[in-house]
Amino acid sequence: MPLLAMCSLKGAPGVTTAALGLAAVADTSARVVLVECDPAGGDLMLRHGLAAKPNLVDLASAARGTGGDPAVYEAVAQELALDDRAVPVVVAPAGGAQSRAALPELTRAGQLVLIPPDRLVVADCGRFEVSSPARPVLALADVVVVQVRATADGLAHIREHLGELLDVVTGRLVVLLGHGGLYGEADVADVLGQYVAEELMAPDAHVTVRGPLPEDRRAAALLSGGLVAGRRWQRLPLLRALHGIAGELAPLLMTARHDEDAGTRTETRG
């Protein structure tokens, strides 16, 4: 199955919330598991009252011993309950030192733990930086979602880092607009497309823009552990929007994995 990596840029918080939301509304047939690969440390354990262990360090240790057997998730993933939906998650320790030490083991040559054959892995990679220990996770991913706010400073940040992102990402790059922006999807797509073509001189590079996500305090509180999910939690505006985005990402993920299996890793541009 594919690997979906998510990250944010400066001034665009909320990637952990969005990653959990996408994992929670994904098709159950994908057997999604959310893995906290944030070099700064994880948030899910404290937000949702999960156990400190097993965690990302245990996943790395198990992967080292098994070579990436997907069965490791049965031992190291905890269930994060949202009413009738249980999302398997691999939490990261709250401190970043242990996470930074574990990440290289998850992406070393020949390691398959983040791309198991029977699961969709959603990796929360935290804030993107060129020197981030999560950089190899982004490089391994079939689709990378970078969350930004469509404000003047948010667009400046994505323009500043777009070349670096395209150098790292070997799959598809999706810019996900958070709430609170000033510009719409089409405007941002035009600006970034022009920048890629004229400034980066990479006309074949394709950047997809989606969003913006709605402002939804109830859903944000639910995904941050501050509100108990009700029976209709999936009908909240943010979850409905993320469900739509998950549906749009599904064919990109399937196309990327099919191309990789064919040995080409060629992307469908459009």
RODO-2510 file (C-alpha; in nm, 4 decimals, decimal comma):
residues 270
     n   res          X          Y          Z
     1     m     0,0000     0,0000     0,0000
     2     p     0,1107     0,3625    -0,0426
     3     l     0,2698     0,6033     0,2008
     4     l     0,1077     0,9436     0,2560
     5     a     0,3350     1,1908     0,4358
     6     m     0,2099     1,5174     0,5815
     7     c     0,4040     1,8203     0,6953
     8     s     0,3546     2,1889     0,7612
     9     l     0,5476     2,5095     0,7135
    10     k     0,6167     2,7961     0,9506
    11     g     0,2991     2,9700     1,0541
    12     a     0,0733     2,6804     0,9533
    13     p    -0,0083     2,4699     1,2597
    14     g    -0,2605     2,1899     1,2561
    15     v    -0,0890     1,9171     1,0546
    16     t    -0,1345     1,6594     1,3322
    17     t    -0,5044     1,7423     1,3478
    18     a    -0,5377     1,7104     0,9696
    19     a    -0,3361     1,3858     0,9610
    20     l    -0,5558     1,2273     1,2261
    21     g    -0,8663     1,3526     1,0478
    22     l    -0,7583     1,2020     0,7162
    23     a    -0,6727     0,8722     0,8842
    24     a    -1,0082     0,8699     1,0630
    25     v    -1,2181     0,9233     0,7483
    26     a    -1,0139     0,7061     0,5112
    27     d    -1,1830     0,4037     0,3584
    28     t    -1,1688     0,1171     0,6073
    29     s    -1,0455    -0,1138     0,3315
    30     a    -0,7157     0,0781     0,3319
    31     r    -0,6455    -0,0414     0,6906
    32     v    -0,4848     0,2949     0,7581
    33     v    -0,2333     0,3439     1,0389
    34     l    -0,1153     0,6861     1,1530
    35     v     0,2542     0,7065     1,2447
    36     e     0,3938     1,0117     1,4239
    37     c     0,7247     1,0809     1,2496
    38     d     0,7635     1,4331     1,3877
    39     p     1,1291     1,4959     1,4817
    40     a     1,0087     1,7438     1,7445
    41     g     0,8164     1,4710     1,9252
    42     g     0,4577     1,3549     1,9275
    43     d     0,1305     1,5072     2,0484
    44     l    -0,1229     1,2249     2,0202
    45     m    -0,0183     1,0462     2,3398
    46     l    -0,0824     1,3452     2,5636
    47     r    -0,3800     1,4837     2,3717
    48     h    -0,5733     1,1563     2,3717
    49     g    -0,4490     0,9910     2,6882
    50     l    -0,2705     0,7054     2,5107
    51     a     0,0026     0,4938     2,6643
    52     a     0,3643     0,6085     2,6429
    53     k     0,4621     0,2672     2,5058
    54     p     0,4623     0,1098     2,2567
    55     n     0,5768     0,4014     2,0450
    56     l     0,7856     0,5034     1,7438
    57     v     1,1022     0,3742     1,9077
    58     d     0,9436     0,0312     1,9447
    59     l     0,8381     0,0402     1,5785
    60     a     1,1966     0,1138     1,4777
    61     s     1,3266    -0,1627     1,7018
    62     a     1,0763    -0,4139     1,5669
    63     a     1,1528    -0,3116     1,2097
    64     r     1,5225    -0,3644     1,2699
    65     g     1,4571    -0,7182     1,3782
    66     t     1,2013    -0,8137     1,1145
    67     g     1,3120    -0,6191     0,8082
    68     g     0,9762    -0,4452     0,7873
    69     d     0,7249    -0,7229     0,8471
    70     p     0,3854    -0,5444     0,8400
    71     a     0,2774    -0,7560     1,1345
    72     v     0,4827    -0,5236     1,3560
    73     y     0,1887    -0,2837     1,3592
    74     e    -0,0208    -0,5383     1,5427
    75     a     0,2253    -0,5073     1,8298
    76     v     0,3139    -0,1368     1,8306
    77     a    -0,0026     0,0440     1,7154
    78     q    -0,2507     0,1676     1,9734
    79     e    -0,6179     0,2319     1,9051
    80     l    -0,7366     0,5915     1,9190
    81     a    -1,1147     0,5788     1,9540
    82     l    -1,3456     0,8283     1,7827
    83     d    -1,6888     0,6988     1,8752
    84     d    -1,7436     0,4019     1,6400
    85     r    -1,4061     0,4358     1,4635
    86     a    -1,0773     0,3107     1,6091
    87     v    -0,7734     0,4600     1,4374
    88     p    -0,4499     0,2595     1,4801
    89     v    -0,1718     0,5021     1,5705
    90     v     0,1977     0,4713     1,6476
    91     v     0,2693     0,7538     1,8887
    92     a     0,6011     0,9325     1,9154
    93     p     0,7559     1,0174     2,2521
    94     a     0,6794     1,3716     2,3641
    95     g     1,0479     1,4601     2,3519
    96     g     1,2100     1,4852     2,0125
    97     a     1,5446     1,3177     2,0857
    98     q     1,4086     0,9626     2,0785
    99     s     1,2033     1,0295     1,7652
   100     r     1,5046     1,1723     1,5808
   101     a     1,7062     0,8649     1,6747
   102     a     1,4330     0,6265     1,5565
   103     l     1,3541     0,7837     1,2189
   104     p     1,6666     0,6691     1,0277
   105     e     1,5873     0,3069     1,1078
   106     l     1,2435     0,3400     0,9489
   107     t     1,3831     0,4613     0,6150
   108     r     1,7115     0,2785     0,5749
   109     a     1,7743     0,0964     0,2479
   110     g     1,5553    -0,2085     0,2077
   111     q     1,3274    -0,1151     0,4952
   112     l     0,9601    -0,1684     0,4175
   113     v     0,7932    -0,0847     0,7471
   114     l     0,6468     0,2448     0,6204
   115     i     0,5236     0,0890     0,2964
   116     p     0,3633    -0,2374     0,4097
   117     p     0,1712    -0,4307     0,1446
   118     d    -0,1531    -0,4421     0,3396
   119     r    -0,1904    -0,0944     0,4894
   120     l    -0,1998     0,2736     0,4036
   121     v     0,0466     0,4534     0,6283
   122     v    -0,0155     0,8201     0,7063
   123     a     0,3048     0,9743     0,8432
   124     d     0,2843     1,2990     1,0408
   125     c     0,6269     1,4538     0,9720
   126     g     0,5794     1,7825     1,1577
   127     r     0,7307     2,1041     1,0273
   128     f     0,9321     2,0826     0,7072
   129     e     1,2954     2,1872     0,7252
   130     v     1,5745     2,1055     0,4837
   131     s     1,7751     1,9347     0,7570
   132     s     1,4762     1,7538     0,9105
   133     p     1,5385     1,3913     1,0120
   134     a     1,1964     1,3223     0,8565
   135     r     1,3241     1,4238     0,5132
   136     p     1,3781     1,0567     0,4060
   137     v     1,0140     0,9842     0,4963
   138     l     0,9023     1,2596     0,2579
   139     a     1,1324     1,1199    -0,0102
   140     l     0,9855     0,7712     0,0356
   141     a     0,6228     0,8886     0,0248
   142     d     0,3984     0,8392    -0,2753
   143     v     0,2127     1,1601    -0,1919
   144     v     0,3325     1,4456     0,0305
   145     v     0,0749     1,6884     0,1673
   146     v     0,2159     2,0182     0,2914
   147     q    -0,0280     2,2280     0,4890
   148     v    -0,0124     2,6079     0,4594
   149     r    -0,2349     2,9077     0,5194
   150     a    -0,3302     3,1066     0,2118
   151     t    -0,2147     3,4362     0,3571
   152     a     0,0554     3,6668     0,2253
   153     d     0,3144     3,5284     0,4657
   154     g     0,1918     3,1707     0,4153
   155     l     0,2336     3,1942     0,0393
   156     a     0,5753     3,3524     0,0879
   157     h     0,6787     3,0532     0,2986
   158     i     0,5593     2,7968     0,0446
   159     r     0,7313     2,9825    -0,2393
   160     e     1,0506     2,9960    -0,0340
   161     h     1,0465     2,6204     0,0308
   162     l     0,8838     2,4917    -0,2869
   163     g     1,2120     2,4244    -0,4650
   164     e     1,3461     2,2377    -0,1625
   165     l     1,0263     2,0354    -0,1376
   166     l     1,0360     1,9398    -0,5044
   167     d     1,4001     1,8335    -0,4616
   168     v     1,2978     1,6005    -0,1790
   169     v     0,9610     1,4687    -0,2917
   170     t     0,9725     1,1878    -0,5448
   171     g     0,5959     1,1313    -0,5468
   172     r     0,3149     1,3825    -0,5817
   173     l     0,3140     1,7117    -0,3918
   174     v    -0,0192     1,8426    -0,2667
   175     v    -0,0502     2,1853    -0,1050
   176     l    -0,3367     2,1761     0,1436
   177     l    -0,4752     2,5166     0,2384
   178     g    -0,5724     2,5523     0,6022
   179     h    -0,8491     2,7749     0,7280
   180     g    -0,8053     3,1456     0,7788
   181     g    -0,6513     3,2256     0,4418
   182     l    -0,7194     3,5135     0,2075
   183     y    -0,6897     3,3309    -0,1230
   184     g    -0,8744     3,0426    -0,2845
   185     e    -0,7540     2,7181    -0,4346
   186     a    -0,7475     2,8446    -0,7939
   187     d    -0,5555     3,1634    -0,7076
   188     v    -0,2913     2,9733    -0,5104
   189     a    -0,2583     2,7121    -0,7852
   190     d    -0,1986     2,9870    -1,0423
   191     v     0,0644     3,1604    -0,8298
   192     l     0,2531     2,8415    -0,7475
   193     g     0,2268     2,7049    -1,1016
   194     q     0,3730     3,0241    -1,2424
   195     y     0,6489     3,0219    -0,9827
   196     v     0,7422     2,6604    -1,0618
   197     a     0,7523     2,7272    -1,4346
   198     e     0,9237     3,0666    -1,4363
   199     e     1,1431     3,0741    -1,1258
   200     l     1,2249     2,7075    -1,0706
   201     m     1,2301     2,6403    -1,4453
   202     a     1,0675     2,3047    -1,3907
   203     p     0,7692     2,2988    -1,6290
   204     d     0,7093     1,9280    -1,5782
   205     a     0,6793     1,9583    -1,2006
   206     h     0,3183     1,9322    -1,0933
   207     v     0,1879     2,0797    -0,7686
   208     t    -0,1733     2,0128    -0,6729
   209     v    -0,3560     2,2607    -0,4494
   210     r    -0,6562     2,1603    -0,2364
   211     g    -0,8680     2,3434     0,0186
   212     p    -0,9101     2,5625     0,2017
   213     l    -1,0225     2,3612     0,5009
   214     p    -1,3170     2,5111     0,6890
   215     e    -1,2791     2,6627     1,0324
   216     d    -1,4440     2,4077     1,2587
   217     r    -1,3693     2,4413     1,6270
   218     r    -1,5754     2,1393     1,7273
   219     a    -1,3931     1,9054     1,4910
   220     a    -1,0565     2,0564     1,5845
   221     a    -1,1339     2,0008     1,9522
   222     l    -1,2444     1,6439     1,8827
   223     l    -0,9261     1,5617     1,6904
   224     s    -0,7144     1,7336     1,9562
   225     g    -0,8650     1,5287     2,2376
   226     g    -1,0665     1,8096     2,3922
   227     l    -1,4105     1,6859     2,2894
   228     v    -1,5722     1,3433     2,2921
   229     a    -1,6902     1,2276     1,9505
   230     g    -2,0645     1,2069     1,9075
   231     r    -2,2543     0,9749     1,6764
   232     r    -2,2416     1,2233     1,3878
   233     w    -1,8795     1,3288     1,4261
   234     q    -1,8015     1,2472     1,0629
   235     r    -2,0617     1,5024     0,9527
   236     l    -1,8734     1,7940     1,1056
   237     p    -1,7560     2,0389     0,8357
   238     l    -1,3833     1,9703     0,8793
   239     l    -1,4294     1,5938     0,8710
   240     r    -1,6531     1,6197     0,5650
   241     a    -1,3886     1,8309     0,3911
   242     l    -1,1131     1,5857     0,4836
   243     h    -1,3255     1,2971     0,3585
   244     g    -1,3485     1,4690     0,0218
   245     i    -0,9743     1,5293     0,0131
   246     a    -0,9088     1,1660     0,1075
   247     g    -1,1193     1,0630    -0,1902
   248     e    -0,9213     1,2923    -0,4207
   249     l    -0,5890     1,1626    -0,2880
   250     a    -0,6834     0,7968    -0,3288
   251     p    -0,6257     0,7781    -0,7081
   252     l    -0,2975     0,9697    -0,6728
   253     l    -0,1781     0,7183    -0,4174
   254     m    -0,2879     0,4226    -0,6258
   255     t    -0,1251     0,5634    -0,9404
   256     a     0,2013     0,6317    -0,7607
   257     r     0,2202     0,2823    -0,6138
   258     h     0,1308     0,1183    -0,9466
   259     d     0,4070     0,3128    -1,1222
   260     e     0,6580     0,2218    -0,8537
   261     d     0,5647    -0,1452    -0,8750
   262     a     0,6249    -0,1235    -1,2488
   263     g     0,9709     0,0102    -1,1754
   264     t     0,9165     0,3504    -1,3285
   265     r     0,7910     0,5804    -1,0518
   266     t     0,6534     0,7941    -1,3333
   267     e     0,3744     1,0293    -1,2303
   268     t     0,0638     1,1110    -1,4258
   269     r     0,0745     1,4840    -1,4864
   270     g    -0,2385     1,6858    -1,5275
***
